[in-house]
Amino acid sequence: MGRLFFNTIIIMLLSGNLLISQNEISGKIIDKETKSEITGAVVYFPQLHKGSSSDKNGNFKIQNLQSGNFEMIVSLFGYETQISKIRTDTVKHTLLIKLVPQIFETQEVVVSADRFSLQHENAVEIKSVEIANSDNLSSNLIDKLAFEPGVDVISKSPGVEKPVIRGLSNTNILFVDNGIRLENFQFSEDHPYMADEFGVDRVEVIKGPASLLYGSDAVGGVIYTVREKPALQNTISGDYNLLYFSNNEGLISNLGIKGAGKKIHAGIRGGFNSQKDYFDGNGAEVPNSRFNQYSVKSNLGVSYKFGKTDVYYDIQKMKLGMTVPPAIALVNDNLRKNKFWFQDLSSTVAAVKNKFFAGKTMIDADFSYQSNNRKLQTSELLPQFKMVDMTLNTLGYNVKSTYSFTNKYELITGIQGMYQTNKNAEAPAHIIPDAFVFDFSGYTLLTADFTDNLHFQSGIRYDFRHILTKPEDIKPVVNKFYSNFSFSGGINYQISEQILVRANLASAHRTPNIAELTQNGPHGIYYEIGNSELKTQKNYEPDISFHYHSGTFIFEMSAFYNLLKNYIYLQKTNTYSENGMLIYSYAQTDAAIKGTEGGIEYMPVHFMKLYANYSSLIAKKIDGSNLPFIPQNKIRSEVKFTVKKFAEFSEPYFSVNSTYAFKQTNFAQFETETPAYYILNSALGFTYKIKDKSLSFKLSVKNLLNEKYIDHLSTLKDTDYLMPGRNVIFSIKYSF
């Protein structure tokens, strides 16, 4: 793999020198109302990974652009983001860009729908959560998403968190990192995604099955991470980040450096996240909730006359303590080092992503390799310290063509697939057997902007999967072929400049995963038995949403009904295994999840913003019993005070936010009722600029009132331990 990576870089450098294009975009950016020049506005071509910023006179220049019809995004805090199609076939363009002042941002540019567009132009609603400059300081990427309506977190500890979208999780949702769907044993709530916030600009959330571009398993939705932009043309920049957490003496540190010339850009970022055992609201230390995480991410890109190539190489290692009965008895210190009962994980992801331009057609050809090793380290008191040791290797590809009939109509067609193997080493416990998975998919998606007010999207997808497992003593041999169609259709109608409605009807599916088909043994605190006769799980979901915005007010409301056919779940039995563990078996039934989500933003004066949202779910099987891991209904709110500048400080802010979770009385078969709780958080921060450098300070207090509570989705709910108590978090970021 290393030789392939090296050879690819050499080819990129050679082709970049020989075939670079000479198109150029330049211009001036001014305030539409005052006509004054604007400094620091970013002009960026996302498909080309090229950009620049306006100087003190409002002027900008971007050179060596490929020929084609591309989106150009112009953005600056305090102004409305502009996106437009620019044809670069001629050698030079000179533009006059007029930015409209905006009190607060009413929409953002989103990319996960595979077209760079403003949120209000998408038939599918996509929520964008800022990560790189988020005020929500946290030790986990997933936790930063939990303030969005319809998004929750299954948590075992601050290091083991899984996202939930509209009541579905694990292999019912997809996690797509930088355009590559992650494959790392995500079949259990105790197995987190191997992803961190380092180098992530924002996360986009697609709720529901309305994504045809990323494959099967998007029954509940998609989590899509967007990497930080490359450096602006002819610049070198970087940043250093340091966070400290008082509750468990946690430390996060990461450093990133990136640079770009006219035709080549590159970057590297590395860091660590080290957390001791946390203390709950009662002041009790939660044994073995410690974790340690390290990662390095690198990228290199080159542009040439007819396209561009980007190479990514990421390495990540995680050691996650497990708060389970054997560990509670053994762990009697509060150090950082993981000694007993921890998941020892490592991941390598290498990707080569290509774009080729030919007139009205753009071709993407992405190839990736993922190697994920999962070990379970237990105790030296047991015969085998290493209980689990398995490696999942995945070769993936995604080749698609985007044809633009005009600026208003696009047709995307593509093929997608993977070749995957799982292999167990000599460790005794085989959670899943040695196995082989082959995927092939084809899809087509049409997007149409019939008018400036009417936007449409529709598509169809076919998936084929072959699962083959090797024989083991107590596990059934699986040799299964699955094939399924899914579809999506949606419309976005802007009734006026302030009002729009969306309506979607979509279907998705997921095949049973290998654990569900073959499991026969202890897994966590249960003895699980798989079912090799499980059928494909399918769903059909209509949803409708309403949006209104003015200069100072935003209101949103949506409702959905998700009909699940052959829903796969873990069922409690009345029998016990030979070692005395209660047996749970995988079964299927029809089910339905219905819910509503809504939110408001209001800015009564220019320095104060009020925000609140509400989400509610009802999830039941066909027999009327409740589905497991359904989050509590919640109200989230925030009051934030901010100004553009105060004395020598830029963008100082102070905020107070809260979450009220209603009592969960709709609990599943092996769950219990969860009481209501109320959490209050506060934060403040500012930025001090020194010429072209900046120093940002942030201070946040989580669980300000030290509430003693447990969330319904906490897997520690059966223990005597609660969620984390008060936590003071300090952050400093130096940008250079």
C-alpha positions in Angstrom: 0.0 0.0 0.0 2.9 2.4 0.8 4.4 1.9 -2.7 1.0 2.6 -4.3 0.7 5.8 -2.3 4.3 6.9 -3.3 3.8 6.1 -7.0 0.5 8.0 -7.1 2.2 11.1 -5.7 5.0 10.9 -8.3 2.4 10.6 -11.1 0.4 13.5 -9.7 3.5 15.8 -9.6 4.6 14.9 -13.1 1.2 15.3 -14.6 0.6 18.5 -12.7 3.8 20.1 -14.2 3.0 19.1 -17.7 -0.7 19.7 -18.0 -1.6 22.6 -15.8 -4.3 25.0 -17.2 -4.0 28.7 -17.5 -7.5 30.0 -16.8 -7.8 32.9 -14.3 -10.5 34.5 -12.2 -10.0 38.0 -10.7 -12.2 40.7 -9.4 -13.3 43.1 -6.7 -15.6 42.4 -3.7 -17.7 45.3 -2.3 -20.5 45.9 0.1 -23.7 46.1 -1.9 -25.2 48.8 0.3 -22.2 51.0 1.1 -20.2 50.2 -2.0 -17.1 50.0 0.1 -14.3 47.4 -0.6 -14.4 44.3 1.6 -11.3 42.7 3.0 -10.9 39.1 3.9 -13.8 37.6 1.9 -13.1 34.1 0.7 -13.6 33.1 -2.9 -13.5 29.4 -3.3 -14.1 26.7 -6.0 -15.0 23.6 -4.0 -14.8 21.1 -6.9 -11.2 22.4 -7.7 -10.0 22.9 -4.1 -8.8 26.3 -5.1 -9.5 29.7 -3.5 -8.2 33.1 -2.5 -9.3 36.0 -0.3 -9.8 39.7 -1.0 -7.0 42.1 0.0 -7.4 45.5 1.7 -8.7 47.0 -1.6 -11.2 44.2 -2.1 -9.3 42.6 -4.9 -8.7 38.8 -5.4 -7.2 36.5 -8.0 -7.3 32.8 -8.6 -5.0 31.3 -11.2 -4.6 28.0 -13.1 -8.2 27.0 -13.1 -9.3 24.0 -15.2 -11.8 24.6 -18.0 -15.4 23.9 -17.1 -18.6 25.1 -15.5 -18.0 25.2 -11.7 -19.6 26.6 -8.5 -17.9 29.6 -7.0 -18.7 30.3 -3.3 -18.1 33.8 -1.8 -18.4 34.0 2.0 -17.6 36.3 4.9 -19.0 36.5 8.4 -21.7 39.2 8.5 -22.6 38.8 4.9 -24.9 36.5 2.9 -23.0 33.6 1.3 -23.2 33.7 -2.5 -22.9 30.7 -4.8 -22.9 30.9 -8.6 -21.9 28.9 -11.7 -18.8 30.3 -13.4 -17.6 29.2 -16.8 -13.8 29.2 -16.8 -13.1 28.4 -20.5 -11.9 31.8 -21.4 -8.4 32.7 -20.2 -9.5 35.6 -17.8 -12.6 36.7 -16.0 -12.9 40.0 -14.1 -15.9 40.1 -11.7 -17.5 42.6 -9.5 -19.1 40.8 -6.5 -21.6 42.6 -4.3 -22.1 41.0 -0.9 -25.3 41.6 1.0 -25.0 42.3 4.7 -26.8 39.8 6.9 -27.7 39.9 10.6 -27.3 36.2 11.0 -26.8 33.3 8.7 -30.1 31.8 7.4 -28.5 29.1 5.2 -25.2 27.5 4.4 -23.6 25.8 1.5 -23.9 22.0 1.7 -21.9 19.3 -0.2 -23.3 15.9 1.0 -26.0 15.9 -1.6 -23.2 15.8 -4.2 -23.8 19.3 -5.5 -22.5 22.4 -3.9 -25.7 24.4 -3.2 -27.4 26.5 -0.6 -29.6 24.7 1.9 -32.8 26.4 0.6 -32.2 25.0 -2.9 -32.1 21.3 -1.9 -35.1 19.0 -2.1 -33.6 17.1 0.8 -33.1 19.0 4.1 -29.5 18.8 5.2 -28.4 20.1 8.6 -24.9 21.5 8.8 -23.1 21.5 12.2 -19.9 23.6 12.5 -17.0 21.6 14.1 -13.8 23.5 13.5 -14.9 26.7 15.3 -17.7 25.3 17.4 -18.6 26.8 20.7 -19.7 23.4 21.9 -16.5 22.2 23.4 -16.5 18.4 23.8 -14.1 15.4 24.0 -16.0 13.6 21.2 -17.0 14.5 17.7 -20.4 12.7 18.0 -21.3 14.7 21.1 -21.1 17.9 19.1 -24.1 16.8 17.0 -26.4 16.2 19.9 -27.9 19.7 19.9 -29.6 19.1 16.5 -33.3 18.1 16.6 -33.6 14.5 15.7 -30.0 13.6 16.5 -29.0 11.9 19.8 -26.1 9.9 21.2 -25.9 6.4 22.6 -23.2 6.7 25.2 -21.1 4.3 27.4 -18.6 6.9 28.3 -17.3 10.1 26.7 -15.1 8.0 24.5 -17.7 5.5 23.4 -20.5 7.3 21.7 -22.7 6.4 18.7 -25.0 8.8 16.7 -28.8 8.2 16.6 -30.9 9.7 13.8 -34.6 9.7 14.3 -34.4 6.7 16.6 -32.1 4.5 14.5 -28.4 3.8 15.0 -25.6 1.3 14.4 -25.9 -0.3 10.9 -29.1 1.6 10.3 -27.2 4.7 9.5 -24.1 5.5 7.4 -21.1 7.4 8.6 -19.3 9.0 5.6 -15.9 10.5 6.3 -14.6 12.8 3.6 -16.7 11.0 1.0 -15.6 7.5 2.1 -18.1 5.4 4.0 -16.5 4.1 7.2 -16.3 0.3 7.7 -15.1 -0.5 11.2 -17.4 -3.0 13.0 -20.2 -0.6 13.7 -22.8 -3.3 14.4 -22.9 -2.7 18.2 -23.6 0.3 20.4 -20.3 -0.4 22.1 -18.3 0.0 18.9 -17.8 3.7 18.1 -16.9 5.1 14.7 -13.2 5.7 14.3 -13.5 9.4 13.6 -12.4 12.5 15.4 -12.8 16.2 14.9 -9.2 16.9 13.9 -9.3 18.6 10.5 -13.1 18.4 10.2 -14.7 21.7 9.1 -18.3 20.7 9.7 -20.6 17.7 9.8 -23.7 17.5 7.6 -26.7 15.3 8.7 -29.2 13.9 6.3 -32.2 12.6 8.2 -34.1 9.7 6.8 -33.4 7.4 3.8 -33.3 10.1 1.2 -29.7 9.5 0.2 -29.0 7.3 -2.8 -25.4 8.3 -3.3 -23.8 6.5 -0.4 -25.2 3.0 -0.4 -27.4 0.7 1.5 -27.8 0.9 5.3 -28.9 4.6 5.2 -32.2 3.5 6.7 -32.1 6.2 9.3 -29.9 8.7 7.6 -26.3 9.8 6.9 -23.6 11.5 9.0 -21.2 13.2 6.5 -18.0 14.9 7.7 -16.5 17.7 5.5 -12.8 18.1 5.7 -11.2 21.5 6.2 -10.5 23.4 3.0 -7.0 23.4 1.6 -4.9 26.5 2.1 -5.8 29.5 -0.1 -3.7 29.8 -3.3 -0.1 30.8 -2.8 -0.3 30.7 1.0 0.9 28.6 4.0 -1.2 28.5 7.1 -1.7 26.4 10.2 -3.3 26.2 13.6 -2.6 24.7 17.1 -5.5 23.7 19.4 -5.4 22.8 23.1 -8.3 21.9 25.3 -8.4 21.0 29.0 -11.4 19.3 30.8 -11.6 19.7 34.6 -13.9 16.8 35.4 -11.5 14.1 34.3 -8.3 16.1 33.7 -8.7 15.5 30.0 -6.4 16.9 27.4 -6.8 17.4 23.6 -4.0 18.7 21.5 -3.6 18.9 17.7 -1.5 20.8 15.2 -2.2 21.3 11.5 -0.2 22.9 8.7 -1.2 23.3 5.1 0.0 25.1 2.0 -1.0 25.7 -1.6 0.6 26.9 -4.8 -0.9 27.5 -8.1 -1.3 23.7 -8.9 -0.4 21.7 -5.8 -1.7 21.8 -2.2 -0.8 19.6 0.8 -1.5 19.4 4.5 -0.8 17.3 7.5 -2.5 17.3 11.0 -1.9 15.2 14.1 -3.0 15.2 17.6 -4.1 13.2 20.7 -7.1 13.1 23.0 -6.4 11.7 26.5 -9.1 11.5 29.2 -9.0 10.0 32.7 -12.0 8.4 34.4 -14.9 10.9 34.7 -16.8 11.8 37.8 -20.6 11.7 37.7 -23.1 14.1 39.3 -22.8 12.3 42.7 -19.1 12.8 42.7 -18.5 9.1 42.1 -15.5 8.1 39.9 -16.7 6.0 37.0 -14.1 3.2 36.8 -12.4 2.6 33.5 -14.2 5.3 31.6 -10.8 6.6 30.5 -9.7 6.6 26.9 -6.7 7.6 24.7 -6.9 8.5 21.1 -4.2 9.4 18.5 -4.5 10.4 14.9 -2.5 11.7 11.9 -4.2 12.9 8.7 -2.4 13.9 5.6 -3.4 15.0 2.1 -1.8 16.0 -1.2 -3.6 17.3 -4.2 -2.6 18.4 -7.7 -4.5 20.1 -10.5 -3.9 19.4 -14.2 -5.5 20.6 -17.4 -8.4 18.2 -17.5 -8.9 17.4 -13.8 -7.4 17.0 -10.3 -6.3 14.2 -8.0 -6.3 14.2 -4.2 -4.6 11.6 -2.0 -5.5 11.1 1.6 -3.7 9.0 4.2 -5.1 8.8 7.8 -4.0 6.7 10.7 -5.9 6.5 14.0 -5.4 4.6 17.2 -7.9 4.4 20.1 -7.8 2.7 23.5 -11.3 2.8 25.1 -11.8 1.7 28.7 -14.9 -0.4 29.3 -17.0 0.2 32.5 -18.1 -3.4 32.9 -18.4 -5.5 36.1 -14.9 -7.2 35.8 -13.2 -3.9 35.2 -15.0 -2.2 38.1 -13.6 -4.8 40.4 -10.1 -4.4 39.1 -9.6 -0.7 38.3 -8.7 1.2 41.6 -6.6 4.1 40.2 -7.4 7.2 38.1 -4.5 7.2 35.7 -4.6 7.8 31.9 -3.1 4.4 31.0 -5.5 1.6 29.9 -4.6 -1.5 31.9 -7.7 -3.8 32.0 -10.8 -4.4 29.9 -10.3 -2.0 27.1 -10.9 -1.9 23.3 -7.6 -1.6 21.5 -8.4 -0.2 18.0 -6.4 1.0 15.1 -7.4 2.2 11.6 -5.7 3.1 8.4 -7.6 4.8 5.6 -5.9 5.6 2.2 -7.9 7.2 -0.6 -7.3 8.5 -4.1 -10.0 10.8 -5.2 -10.0 12.0 -8.9 -12.1 14.5 -10.8 -12.0 14.8 -14.6 -13.7 17.6 -16.5 -14.9 17.3 -20.1 -17.3 20.0 -21.2 -20.6 19.6 -19.4 -19.5 16.3 -17.8 -17.6 15.8 -14.6 -16.4 12.3 -13.7 -15.4 11.3 -10.1 -13.3 8.2 -9.6 -12.6 7.5 -6.0 -10.8 4.5 -4.6 -10.1 3.7 -1.0 -8.5 1.1 1.3 -9.5 0.7 4.9 -7.8 -1.6 7.4 -9.4 -1.7 10.9 -8.1 -3.9 13.7 -10.2 -4.4 16.8 -8.7 -6.1 19.9 -10.4 -6.6 23.3 -7.8 -6.6 26.0 -9.2 -8.1 29.3 -7.3 -9.0 32.4 -4.1 -10.8 33.3 -6.2 -12.9 35.7 -7.8 -14.6 32.7 -6.1 -17.4 30.7 -6.0 -15.0 27.6 -5.4 -11.3 28.1 -6.3 -10.7 24.5 -9.8 -12.0 24.1 -10.7 -10.6 20.6 -8.4 -9.8 17.7 -9.9 -9.3 14.3 -9.0 -7.3 11.2 -11.5 -5.9 8.7 -9.9 -4.9 5.3 -12.1 -3.1 2.8 -11.3 -2.1 -0.8 -13.9 0.4 -2.1 -14.6 2.3 -5.2 -17.1 4.9 -6.3 -17.2 6.1 -9.9 -19.8 8.5 -11.1 -20.6 10.9 -13.9 -22.3 14.3 -13.4 -23.8 15.7 -16.6 -25.1 19.3 -16.6 -27.7 19.8 -19.3 -27.8 23.5 -18.2 -27.2 25.3 -15.0 -30.6 24.0 -13.8 -30.5 20.3 -14.7 -28.0 17.7 -13.6 -27.9 13.9 -14.0 -25.7 11.8 -11.8 -25.1 8.2 -12.7 -22.6 5.9 -11.0 -21.4 2.6 -9.8 -20.1 1.8 -6.3 -18.9 -1.3 -4.5 -16.4 -2.9 -2.1 -14.5 -6.1 -1.5 -14.3 -6.8 2.3 -12.7 -9.5 4.4 -12.7 -10.1 8.1 -10.0 -12.3 9.6 -9.6 -13.4 13.2 -6.2 -13.9 14.8 -5.4 -16.4 17.5 -7.5 -14.7 20.2 -10.2 -17.2 21.4 -13.4 -15.1 21.0 -14.7 -14.7 17.5 -17.5 -12.1 17.7 -17.9 -12.6 14.0 -16.3 -15.4 12.0 -13.8 -15.1 9.2 -15.9 -13.7 6.4 -16.0 -12.2 2.9 -18.4 -9.5 1.6 -18.8 -8.4 -2.0 -20.9 -5.3 -2.8 -21.9 -3.8 -6.2 -24.3 -1.0 -6.7 -25.6 1.2 -9.5 -27.5 4.4 -9.1 -28.9 7.4 -11.0 -30.1 10.8 -9.6 -31.7 13.7 -11.4 -31.7 17.2 -9.9 -33.8 19.9 -11.5 -34.3 23.6 -10.8 -37.4 24.1 -12.8 -37.5 27.7 -11.7 -35.7 29.8 -9.0 -38.5 28.7 -6.7 -39.1 25.1 -7.6 -36.4 22.4 -7.0 -36.8 18.7 -7.7 -34.7 15.6 -7.0 -35.4 11.9 -7.9 -33.4 8.8 -8.2 -33.2 5.0 -8.1 -30.5 2.6 -6.8 -29.8 -1.1 -7.1 -27.6 -3.0 -4.6 -26.2 -6.5 -4.7 -24.4 -8.1 -1.8 -22.8 -11.5 -1.3 -21.9 -12.6 2.3 -19.8 -15.7 2.8 -18.5 -16.9 6.2 -16.0 -19.7 7.0 -17.2 -22.6 9.1 -16.7 -22.5 12.8 -17.7 -25.0 15.5 -20.8 -23.3 16.9 -21.6 -20.7 14.2 -23.7 -21.4 11.1 -22.0 -21.1 7.7 -23.6 -18.2 5.8 -23.6 -18.1 2.0 -26.2 -15.4 1.2 -27.0 -13.3 -1.9 -29.0 -10.1 -1.4 -30.4 -7.7 -4.1 -32.6 -4.7 -3.6 -33.9 -1.6 -5.2 -34.3 1.7 -3.4 -35.7 5.1 -4.5 -35.9 8.7 -3.5 -38.0 11.6 -4.7 -38.3 15.1 -3.3 -39.5 18.6 -4.1 -38.7 22.0 -2.6 -41.0 24.8 -3.4 -40.2 28.4 -2.3 -43.6 30.0 -1.9 -41.9 33.4 -1.4 -38.5 34.7 -0.6 -39.1 33.9 3.1 -41.2 30.7 2.9 -40.4 27.3 1.6 -41.9 23.7 1.9 -40.2 20.4 1.3 -41.8 17.0 0.7 -40.0 13.7 0.2 -40.8 10.1 -0.2 -37.9 7.7 0.0 -37.0 4.0 0.5 -33.9 2.3 1.7 -32.7 -1.1 3.0 -30.0 -2.9 4.9 -29.0 -6.5 4.7 -28.5 -8.3 8.0 -24.9 -7.8 9.3 -22.6 -10.8 9.9 -23.1 -10.6 13.7 -26.9 -10.8 13.4 -26.5 -13.8 11.1 -23.9 -15.8 12.9 -23.5 -14.7 16.5 -23.4 -17.6 19.1 -21.7 -16.5 22.3 -21.1 -13.8 24.9 -21.2 -10.2 23.7 -21.0 -7.7 26.4 -23.4 -8.6 29.2 -25.6 -10.8 27.0 -25.3 -14.2 25.3 -26.4 -13.6 21.7 -27.6 -16.0 19.2 -27.8 -15.0 15.5 -30.3 -16.0 12.9 -29.0 -17.1 9.5 -32.5 -16.8 8.0 -32.9 -13.1 8.6 -34.3 -11.2 5.6 -33.4 -7.8 4.2 -34.7 -4.9 6.3 -36.5 -2.3 4.2 -38.2 1.0 5.0 -40.4 3.6 3.4 -40.5 7.2 4.7 -42.6 10.2 3.7 -41.7 13.5 5.4 -42.7 17.1 5.0 -41.1 20.2 6.3 -41.9 23.9 6.5 -39.4 26.8 6.7 -39.9 30.5 7.3 -37.2 33.2 7.6 -37.0 36.9 7.8 -34.1 39.2 8.6 -34.3 38.4 12.3 -36.5 35.3 12.7 -36.4 31.6 11.5 -39.0 29.0 12.1 -38.8 25.3 11.0 -41.1 22.4 11.5 -41.0 18.8 10.0 -42.9 15.6 10.4 -42.1 12.1 9.2 -43.4 8.5 9.3 -40.8 5.7 8.9 -42.4 2.3 8.1 -39.9 -0.5 8.8 -40.4 -3.9 7.2 -38.6 -6.9 8.7 -37.0 -4.7 11.4 -34.1 -6.6 13.0 -33.8 -6.4 16.8 -32.4 -8.4 19.7 -35.1 -10.4 21.6 -35.0 -11.6 25.2 -35.6 -15.3 25.7 -36.4 -17.3 28.8 -33.4 -19.6 28.5 -29.8 -19.5 29.8 -26.5 -20.5 28.3 -24.2 -23.1 29.9 -22.3 -20.4 31.7 -25.5 -19.0 33.2 -25.9 -16.0 30.9 -29.4 -15.0 29.8 -29.8 -15.7 26.0 -30.9 -13.0 23.6 -31.7 -13.9 19.9 -32.0 -11.9 16.8 -35.5 -11.6 15.4 -37.6 -9.6 12.9 -40.9 -7.8 12.9 -42.6 -4.9 11.2 -42.3 -1.6 13.0 -42.9 2.1 12.6 -41.3 5.3 13.9 -43.1 8.6 13.7 -41.9 12.0 14.9 -41.9 15.7 14.7 -39.1 18.2 14.9 -39.2 22.0 15.1 -37.0 25.0 15.9 -36.9 28.8 16.1 -34.2 31.4 15.9 -34.8 35.0 16.8 -32.6 38.0 17.0 -34.5 40.8 18.8 -31.4 43.1 18.8 -28.2 42.8 16.8 -26.1 41.4 19.7 -28.5 38.8 21.0 -29.8 35.5 19.4 -32.4 33.2 20.9 -32.6 29.6 19.7 -34.9 26.6 20.7 -35.8 23.3 19.2 -38.0 20.4 20.0 -38.0 16.7 18.9 -40.5 13.9 19.6 -40.6 10.2 18.7 -43.0 7.3 19.0 -41.4 4.0 17.9 -43.3 0.7 18.1 -43.3 -2.8 16.7 -46.4 -4.1 15.0 -47.5 -5.8 18.2 -47.6 -2.5 20.0 -44.4 -3.0 22.1 -41.7 -0.3 22.0 -38.5 -0.3 20.0 -35.2 -0.2 22.0 -32.8 2.8 22.2 -35.4 5.4 21.4 -34.3 8.8 22.8 -36.3 10.9 25.2 -38.3 13.7 23.8 -36.2 16.9 24.3 -36.3 20.6 24.3 -33.0 22.4 23.6 -32.5 26.1 23.9 -29.8 28.7 23.8 -29.4 32.5 24.4 -26.2 33.9 22.8 -24.8 37.4 23.0 -22.2 38.4 20.5 -20.8 41.4 18.6 -18.5 41.7 15.7 -15.8 43.6 17.7 -15.3 44.9 21.2 -12.1 46.9 21.9 -9.2 44.8 20.6 -11.3 41.6 20.6 -13.0 40.1 17.6 -16.4 38.2 17.8 -16.6 38.0 21.6 -19.6 36.0 22.8 -21.4 34.7 25.9 -24.0 32.0 25.8 -26.2 29.9 28.0 -27.9 26.7 26.6 -30.0 24.0 28.1 -31.5 20.6 27.4 -34.7 19.4 29.0 -35.4 15.7 28.5 -38.9 14.4 29.2 -39.5 11.2 31.2 -39.1 8.2 28.9 -42.1 5.9 29.7 -42.1 4.1 26.3 -39.2 1.7 27.1 -38.5 -1.6 25.3 -38.5 -5.2 26.6 -35.2 -5.2 28.5 -35.1 -1.5 29.3 -36.5 0.5 32.3 -38.2 3.9 32.7 -35.9 6.9 32.6 -36.6 10.0 34.7 -36.7 13.5 33.2 -33.7 15.8 33.6 -32.5 19.3 32.9 -29.0 20.3 31.9 -27.6 23.9 31.9 -24.4 24.8 30.1 -22.6 28.2 29.6 -19.8 29.4 27.4 -17.8 32.5 26.5 -15.0 33.3 24.1 -13.2 35.9 22.0 -10.5 36.2 19.4 -7.5 38.5 19.5 -5.9 39.3 16.2 -2.2 40.1 15.7 -1.7 41.2 12.1 -2.5 38.0 10.0 -2.5 35.7 13.0 -5.1 35.2 15.7 -5.5 33.8 19.2 -8.9 32.4 20.2 -10.0 31.7 23.8 -13.1 29.7 24.8 -14.4 28.7 28.2 -17.3 26.4 28.6 -19.1 24.9 31.7 -21.0 21.7 31.0 -23.7 20.6 33.4 -23.4 23.9 35.3 -25.8 22.9 38.1 -24.1 19.5 38.5 -27.4 17.7 37.7 -27.5 14.0 38.8 -29.1 12.3 35.8 -28.9 9.4 33.4 -29.9 9.5 29.8 -32.2 6.8 28.3 -29.5 6.0 25.7 -26.7 5.5 28.2 -25.5 1.9 28.3 -24.4 2.5 31.9 -28.1 2.7 32.9 -28.0 -0.7 34.6 -25.1 0.4 36.8 -25.1 2.8 39.7 -23.2 5.4 37.7 -24.7 8.5 36.2 -23.7 10.9 33.4 -20.8 13.3 33.9 -21.0 16.0 36.5 -19.9 19.6 36.2 -17.1 20.0 33.7 -15.2 23.2 33.1 -13.5 23.2 29.6 -10.9 25.6 28.5 -9.8 26.0 24.8 -7.1 28.0 23.1 -6.5 28.1 19.3 -3.6 29.8 17.6 -3.9 30.4 13.9 -0.9 31.4 11.9 
